[in-house]
Amino acid sequence: MKNCLKCNSDKIIPNAMVLDTGQYASGYMQIAFDESPDALIFKQRITSPVRVAICGNCGYLEFYSTQPEVMYQAYQNMLGNK
């Protein structure tokens, strides 16, 4: 994000980490996608860390995957499995 999508400010803090402090968490937020969502046990879960860009003017947050290619390939594989 070069400029804030909400207020158009250029005061952007890129690549911030989002902490996940849940009991079984790895420490940082992740997103997940199952290549085989209908499978009972072997769902072939693909994960990617999440980062965030923060507007230093209004506080707007933009979340993004650090591995979009991997997530998209998992999605394509899921479509091919149906």
C-alpha positions in Angstrom: 0.0 0.0 0.0 1.6 3.2 -1.1 -1.2 5.5 0.0 -3.9 4.8 2.5 -7.1 3.5 0.9 -9.2 5.3 3.4 -7.6 8.8 3.8 -5.0 8.8 1.0 -2.1 9.6 3.4 1.4 8.5 2.5 2.3 7.8 6.2 2.3 4.0 5.7 4.1 1.6 8.1 4.7 -1.5 5.9 5.3 -5.1 6.8 4.1 -5.0 10.5 3.5 -8.4 12.2 0.2 -9.4 13.8 0.7 -11.4 17.0 -1.5 -14.4 17.8 -1.4 -15.1 21.5 -3.8 -18.0 21.6 -3.0 -21.1 23.6 -1.8 -23.2 20.6 -0.6 -20.3 18.5 2.8 -20.1 16.8 3.1 -16.5 17.9 2.2 -14.8 14.6 -1.1 -14.7 12.7 -1.4 -17.1 9.7 -4.0 -17.8 7.1 -4.8 -21.3 6.0 -6.4 -22.9 2.9 -7.3 -26.6 2.6 -6.6 -28.1 -0.8 -9.0 -31.0 0.0 -11.6 -29.4 2.2 -14.0 -32.3 1.8 -11.5 -34.9 3.1 -12.1 -36.3 6.5 -8.5 -36.2 7.8 -5.9 -35.3 5.1 -7.1 -31.9 4.0 -3.7 -30.8 2.8 -3.7 -27.5 4.7 -1.5 -24.8 3.3 -0.6 -21.8 5.5 1.0 -18.4 5.0 2.2 -15.8 7.5 0.1 -12.6 7.5 1.6 -9.1 7.5 -0.1 -5.8 7.7 0.4 -2.2 6.4 -0.8 0.5 8.8 -1.8 4.0 8.0 0.1 6.3 10.4 -2.6 9.0 9.9 -6.0 7.3 10.4 -5.0 3.8 11.5 -6.5 1.9 8.6 -5.0 -1.7 8.3 -4.4 -3.7 5.2 -3.7 -7.4 5.7 -1.8 -9.5 3.2 -0.3 -12.9 2.8 3.5 -13.1 2.5 3.1 -16.1 0.2 0.3 -15.3 -2.2 1.7 -17.6 -5.0 1.6 -20.6 -2.6 -2.0 -19.8 -1.5 -3.2 -19.3 -5.1 -1.6 -22.6 -6.2 -3.4 -24.4 -3.3 -6.6 -22.8 -4.5 -6.0 -24.0 -8.0 -5.2 -27.5 -6.7 -8.5 -27.5 -4.8 -10.4 -26.5 -7.9 -8.7 -29.4 -9.8 -9.7 -31.9 -7.0 -13.4 -31.2 -7.4 
